[in-house]
Amino acid sequence: MFNYFFGSDFRSVEYLRVLYKNNVNIKVVTLNPKPTGRGQQTKANPVEVFANKHNIPFEYFTKDAVYKDMTKGLCVSFGKIFTSSFLNRNNPIFNVHLSLLPMYKGPSPVETTILQREKIAGISIFNINPEIDGGDIVYRNSFKISESTYASDIYSEAINIFTNEFNKIVESISKLSLEDNLEISHTDKFIKSDFSITNKTVSEAKRMIRAFDVIGPAFCIVNDKLFKIHTYTDTPNKLPIQLVDGILYPSLITPAGKKKMKTEDYIRGNL
């Protein structure tokens, strides 16, 4: 059974919730608060907030730490890469990766899965070693996706699988290494400019909006105003976005300086 959890952002929390419900003795390792926002105020990350709310003991990660009471750890969206010396000093830590490893190793498997128009997405759990996403795979599961699937749908389905298969996952860690013939591929870290749909085709823009609805969102400039675009519709509205080969109609947006809203509400108040 996992008795340590390593995580630091909102994508970590639901996995921590599963461990919390299955093991009251879980301990959390997370990252120090960082200054955020315009005021650069120090703010606890979502994992620390969850731990505090549920009285789960936690500590901040240091690269020289030795967790003597850790039997097995689970790592989800932690934000740090463990060094070889750290791994050698500690018991096994298993990582949740949202692709069918060894496909789409690296920082953006969900988004790349959508951008590459894959029909299958997945979740893999592996024993962390010094190679990036290269340890022995102990669990893997897949599910179908379509041209209407958003990244948030993949994240949600992955946690559903983890929740429903938790006992099977715990049992599988003693077996290690799944044999497969999948081709190794890698993903890159996206930067803000990658989220712009300017000069894209409509089909490219739709894929980007679906791919980046969690880590983005996608954005564009309309009439000299920046709009973040969370979802789109095929039903025409009064906020058409002219792209290379046609019109895109956003359905959920965040106008510059305003909160997220339905496009129809923005149109009602501004046009």
C-alpha positions as CSV (number, residue, x, y, z in Angstrom):
1,M,0.0,0.0,0.0
2,F,1.2,3.5,-0.7
3,N,1.9,5.5,2.4
4,Y,3.5,8.6,0.9
5,F,2.1,10.9,-1.8
6,F,4.2,13.4,-3.8
7,G,2.2,16.1,-5.6
8,S,1.9,19.9,-6.0
9,D,-0.9,21.1,-8.3
10,F,-4.6,20.8,-8.9
11,R,-4.2,17.7,-11.0
12,S,-2.6,15.9,-8.0
13,V,-5.5,16.5,-5.6
14,E,-8.0,13.9,-6.8
15,Y,-5.4,11.1,-6.7
16,L,-4.5,12.2,-3.1
17,R,-8.2,12.0,-2.3
18,V,-8.3,8.4,-3.3
19,L,-5.3,7.5,-1.1
20,Y,-6.8,9.5,1.7
21,K,-10.0,7.5,1.5
22,N,-8.1,4.2,1.4
23,N,-5.3,4.9,3.9
24,V,-5.8,7.2,6.9
25,N,-2.0,7.1,7.5
26,I,-1.0,8.7,4.3
27,K,1.8,11.4,4.4
28,V,2.2,14.1,1.8
29,V,5.3,15.6,0.4
30,T,4.7,18.8,-1.6
31,L,6.5,22.0,-2.7
32,N,7.1,25.2,-0.9
33,P,4.6,28.0,-1.5
34,K,5.6,30.4,-4.2
35,P,4.6,34.1,-4.8
36,T,1.8,34.2,-7.3
37,G,-0.4,36.8,-9.0
38,R,0.1,40.5,-9.4
39,G,0.8,41.1,-5.8
40,Q,3.2,38.2,-5.6
41,Q,1.6,36.9,-2.4
42,T,2.8,33.6,-1.1
43,K,0.0,31.0,-1.6
44,A,-0.1,27.3,-0.6
45,N,-0.6,24.9,-3.5
46,P,-3.8,22.8,-3.9
47,V,-2.1,19.7,-2.4
48,E,-1.1,21.6,0.7
49,V,-4.6,23.1,1.0
50,F,-6.2,19.6,0.8
51,A,-3.7,18.2,3.4
52,N,-4.5,21.0,5.8
53,K,-8.2,20.6,5.3
54,H,-8.1,16.9,6.1
55,N,-5.4,17.0,8.8
56,I,-3.0,15.0,6.6
57,P,0.6,15.4,7.8
58,F,2.8,17.0,5.1
59,E,6.3,18.4,4.6
60,Y,8.1,20.3,1.9
61,F,10.3,18.4,-0.5
62,T,14.1,18.6,-0.3
63,K,16.4,16.8,-2.6
64,D,18.5,15.3,0.2
65,A,15.5,13.9,2.2
66,V,15.3,10.3,3.3
67,Y,11.8,9.1,4.1
68,K,12.6,6.2,6.4
69,D,9.0,5.2,7.1
70,M,8.0,5.2,3.4
71,T,7.1,1.7,2.2
72,K,5.9,2.9,-1.3
73,G,5.2,6.3,-2.6
74,L,2.8,7.6,-5.3
75,C,3.8,10.7,-7.4
76,V,1.3,12.7,-9.4
77,S,2.0,16.0,-11.2
78,F,4.8,16.8,-8.6
79,G,6.8,19.4,-10.5
80,K,10.2,18.0,-9.5
81,I,12.4,15.4,-11.1
82,F,14.0,13.0,-8.6
83,T,17.8,12.6,-8.8
84,S,19.4,9.2,-8.9
85,S,20.9,9.7,-5.5
86,F,17.5,10.6,-4.1
87,L,15.9,7.5,-5.6
88,N,18.8,5.3,-4.3
89,R,18.3,6.6,-0.7
90,N,14.5,5.9,-0.7
91,N,12.1,3.1,-1.2
92,P,10.2,2.8,-4.5
93,I,8.1,5.7,-5.7
94,F,5.5,5.1,-8.5
95,N,4.4,7.8,-10.9
96,V,1.0,8.2,-12.7
97,H,1.5,9.2,-16.3
98,L,-1.5,9.9,-18.6
99,S,-0.5,8.1,-21.7
100,L,0.1,4.5,-22.8
101,L,3.8,4.4,-22.0
102,P,6.2,4.2,-23.6
103,M,4.2,6.4,-26.0
104,Y,4.2,10.1,-25.2
105,K,6.8,10.4,-22.5
106,G,7.4,13.8,-21.1
107,P,5.4,16.8,-19.7
108,S,2.3,17.0,-21.9
109,P,0.9,13.5,-22.8
110,V,-2.8,14.5,-22.6
111,E,-2.5,17.5,-24.8
112,T,-0.3,15.8,-27.3
113,T,-2.7,12.9,-27.5
114,I,-5.4,15.3,-28.7
115,L,-3.2,17.3,-31.0
116,Q,-2.0,14.1,-32.7
117,R,-5.6,13.1,-33.2
118,E,-5.3,9.8,-31.4
119,K,-8.4,7.6,-30.9
120,I,-7.1,6.0,-27.7
121,A,-5.9,7.7,-24.5
122,G,-4.6,6.0,-21.4
123,I,-3.1,5.9,-17.9
124,S,0.1,4.2,-16.9
125,I,1.8,3.7,-13.6
126,F,5.5,3.0,-13.4
127,N,8.3,2.6,-10.9
128,I,10.3,5.8,-11.1
129,N,14.0,5.4,-12.1
130,P,16.5,8.0,-13.3
131,E,15.2,7.9,-16.9
132,I,12.4,10.3,-17.6
133,D,9.1,8.2,-17.6
134,G,11.2,5.1,-18.2
135,G,10.7,2.9,-15.2
136,D,9.1,-0.5,-15.1
137,I,5.4,-0.3,-15.9
138,V,3.1,-1.9,-13.3
139,Y,-0.3,-0.8,-14.6
140,R,-1.7,0.4,-17.8
141,N,-5.3,1.0,-19.0
142,S,-6.8,2.7,-22.1
143,F,-10.0,4.3,-23.2
144,K,-11.5,5.6,-26.4
145,I,-11.6,9.3,-27.2
146,S,-13.1,11.2,-30.2
147,E,-12.8,14.5,-32.1
148,S,-15.0,16.1,-29.5
149,T,-12.9,15.0,-26.5
150,Y,-11.3,17.8,-24.3
151,A,-8.2,17.4,-22.2
152,S,-10.4,17.8,-19.1
153,D,-12.3,14.7,-20.2
154,I,-9.1,12.7,-20.3
155,Y,-8.0,13.9,-16.9
156,S,-11.5,13.0,-15.5
157,E,-11.5,9.5,-17.1
158,A,-8.0,8.8,-15.8
159,I,-9.0,9.6,-12.2
160,N,-12.2,7.5,-12.6
161,I,-10.0,4.5,-13.7
162,F,-7.6,5.1,-10.8
163,T,-10.5,5.2,-8.3
164,N,-12.2,2.1,-9.6
165,E,-9.1,0.1,-10.1
166,F,-7.2,1.2,-7.0
167,N,-7.1,-2.2,-5.3
168,K,-5.9,-3.8,-8.6
169,I,-3.2,-1.2,-8.9
170,V,-1.9,-1.8,-5.4
171,E,-1.8,-5.5,-6.1
172,S,0.0,-5.0,-9.4
173,I,3.0,-3.2,-8.0
174,S,4.5,-6.6,-6.9
175,K,4.4,-7.9,-10.5
176,L,6.2,-5.0,-12.3
177,S,7.1,-4.6,-16.0
178,L,4.4,-5.1,-18.6
179,E,5.7,-6.4,-21.9
180,D,4.6,-4.5,-25.0
181,N,5.5,-3.5,-28.5
182,L,4.5,0.1,-28.3
183,E,6.8,2.6,-30.0
184,I,8.6,5.1,-27.8
185,S,7.6,8.8,-28.3
186,H,8.0,12.0,-26.4
187,T,6.2,15.2,-25.7
188,D,7.4,18.8,-25.1
189,K,6.6,21.4,-22.5
190,F,4.2,24.0,-24.0
191,I,4.7,27.8,-23.5
192,K,2.1,30.5,-23.7
193,S,2.7,31.3,-27.3
194,D,1.8,27.7,-28.2
195,F,-1.8,28.4,-27.0
196,S,-2.5,31.0,-29.7
197,I,-4.9,29.9,-32.5
198,T,-4.0,32.9,-34.7
199,N,-3.2,31.8,-38.2
200,K,-4.6,28.3,-37.6
201,T,-7.2,26.4,-39.6
202,V,-10.6,25.8,-37.9
203,S,-9.8,22.1,-37.3
204,E,-6.4,23.0,-35.9
205,A,-7.9,25.6,-33.6
206,K,-10.6,23.2,-32.4
207,R,-8.0,20.6,-31.5
208,M,-5.9,23.2,-29.6
209,I,-9.0,24.5,-27.7
210,R,-9.7,20.9,-26.6
211,A,-6.1,20.1,-25.9
212,F,-5.4,23.2,-23.8
213,D,-8.6,23.5,-21.8
214,V,-6.7,22.4,-18.6
215,I,-3.2,23.8,-19.0
216,G,-4.0,26.8,-21.3
217,P,-6.5,27.9,-22.4
218,A,-6.1,28.6,-26.1
219,F,-6.5,32.3,-27.0
220,C,-6.8,34.7,-29.9
221,I,-7.2,38.4,-30.6
222,V,-10.6,39.6,-31.9
223,N,-11.0,43.3,-32.8
224,D,-7.8,44.1,-30.8
225,K,-9.2,42.4,-27.7
226,L,-7.7,39.2,-26.3
227,F,-10.1,36.3,-25.6
228,K,-9.3,33.1,-23.9
229,I,-11.3,30.3,-25.5
230,H,-12.3,27.4,-23.3
231,T,-14.9,25.7,-25.6
232,Y,-16.4,26.1,-29.0
233,T,-19.7,25.4,-30.8
234,D,-20.7,24.6,-34.3
235,T,-23.8,26.9,-33.9
236,P,-23.1,30.4,-35.3
237,N,-23.1,33.3,-32.8
238,K,-22.2,37.0,-32.8
239,L,-18.6,36.5,-31.8
240,P,-17.2,34.9,-35.0
241,I,-13.4,34.3,-35.1
242,Q,-12.0,34.4,-38.6
243,L,-9.3,31.8,-39.1
244,V,-7.3,30.7,-42.1
245,D,-10.0,28.6,-43.7
246,G,-13.3,29.6,-42.0
247,I,-15.1,30.8,-38.9
248,L,-14.8,29.5,-35.4
249,Y,-17.6,30.2,-32.8
250,P,-16.5,30.2,-29.2
251,S,-19.0,29.1,-26.6
252,L,-17.1,29.7,-23.3
253,I,-14.6,32.5,-23.1
254,T,-12.6,34.7,-20.7
255,P,-12.4,38.3,-22.1
256,A,-9.4,40.3,-21.1
257,G,-9.8,41.6,-17.6
258,K,-13.1,39.7,-16.9
259,K,-14.2,36.3,-15.5
260,K,-15.0,33.2,-17.5
261,M,-18.4,33.4,-19.1
262,K,-20.7,32.0,-21.8
263,T,-20.3,33.8,-25.1
264,E,-24.0,34.6,-25.2
265,D,-23.6,36.5,-21.9
266,Y,-20.7,38.5,-23.2
267,I,-22.6,39.3,-26.4
268,R,-25.6,40.4,-24.4
269,G,-23.6,42.8,-22.3
270,N,-21.2,44.2,-25.0
271,L,-22.8,44.1,-28.4
